[in-house]
Amino acid sequence: MASHRKSRPSGIRAAGIRTPALATAALTSVALLSQTAEAAPPEDGKPSVEEVEKKVDALYRQAESATEKYNAAKERTGKQRKQVDTLLDDVAERTDRLNKAREELGSFAAAQYRTGTSVSDTATFLLADSPQDYFEQDQLMSRLTSRQKDAVDDYVTQQSATMKKRQEAAKSLETLTETQDDLKTAKTTVQTKLASARELLSQLTAAEKARLAALEKQQEEAAARKAAELAKQQAAAADQETSSSSTSSSSSTSSGSSSGSGSSTYATKAAKAIAFARAQIGKPYVWGATGPGSYDCSGLSQAAWKAAGVSLPRTTYDQVNAGTTVSLADARPGDLVFFYDDVSHVGIYIGDGMMIHAPKPGAYVREESIYYGGESIIHSVVRPA
C-alpha cells in the first residue's frame, strides 16, 4: 500500500527540528512508523497482513455459509427421521392386520380340510402368488361364503396397502440417507474452513497481529461513522413523519389509529426480542448452536424472536422469507438484517444503524454497526412480525 504522505520540498526544514542529527533521527522514526502502519511487502511469497485478513474473512464467510447448509440439512434430517419412524410404525400395524387376515383365511382352509369341502381351492388360494387373479375366477368365487369373501377382500386390501407403505418407507429412508450425507459434507466443510483460518492466523507474528488489529479497528470506526449517518437520516425521517401526522386532518385519524396500533404491537414484541438478544452479549459464536450457552447467527435471531412469541425458521435462507421486506431507511428496532448474496448471515437491528449478532467463529455475540463489512454486503431487511 503506497504512502499517503506528501513529500516535502527540498531545502525546507520541518518545524521543531534544529540540528541535522535530530533531523536524521526524526526522519528515521517517521520511516519506521510508516513501515509499521502500512503493509510490509511480502517476503519469500508470504502474504501480507491485508491478504491474510481477506483470506481469513473469506474462510469465515464460507464457513458460515456451510453452517447454514448444515443447519438446513440437520433440520431436514430431523423431519425426515420422524416421517420414516411414522411410516415404519404404520407398516408394522398394517403387517399385523395383514397377518390377522391371513390367519382368518387359514382358519377357513383348515375348516374346509376337516370337512373335506373345497380343500384344494382354499389351500391353493393361500399358496398362490397372485390371490387377486385367482379369486377373479367365477368358479372359486361362487364357492365362497359371504364371510369368506369379506376375509379375502380384507386380505387383498391389506396386502396392497402394506406394500405401498413399505415402498414409501424405503424411499423415505433413501432420502434420509442422502440428507445425512449432506449433513456430513456441510460439517466437514465448516471444520475445514475454520482449520484453514486458524492456520493462517497462527502464522502471523506479533507485529502482524498488531497490524491486523489496527486494520480491524479502522474498519470498525468507518462502520460506526456509516451507522451514525443512517441514524441521522432515520431521525430526520421520523421528525418529518411526526410533523406530517400532527398536521393531518381529523378524518384520517381513525384510519391511522389502526396502523398505529399495529406499530405499537410490533414495537412491544421487538423490544422483547432485543432484550433477549442483549442478554446474550458475550456468549460465544459456535456454528450450529441455538443456545442457551452459545449461538450461531440464525440461532440467535430465532431464539430472540421466540422470546417475543414469534416462531422463526432455523436458517437464514428461510428467515429471510419469514416476514415483510422493508428498505434500510425504514428499518426499525427488531427487524432482521441479512447479509451477502447467499443470505448466509443475519443480525437483529436495534436502531441507529446498529445490530446485535453472533458474528463469526472465535468471536462473541456483540453489538455492532450493520456496516461492519461495508454497505455492499447488506442484502435486505425483513420485519418478522
Beta strands, then each sheet from edge to edge (+ up, - down):
strand 1: 324-326
strand 2: 336-339
strand 3: 345-351
strand 4: 354-357
strand 5: 366-369
strand 6: 378-383
sheet 1: 1+ 6- 2+ 3- 4+ 5-
end
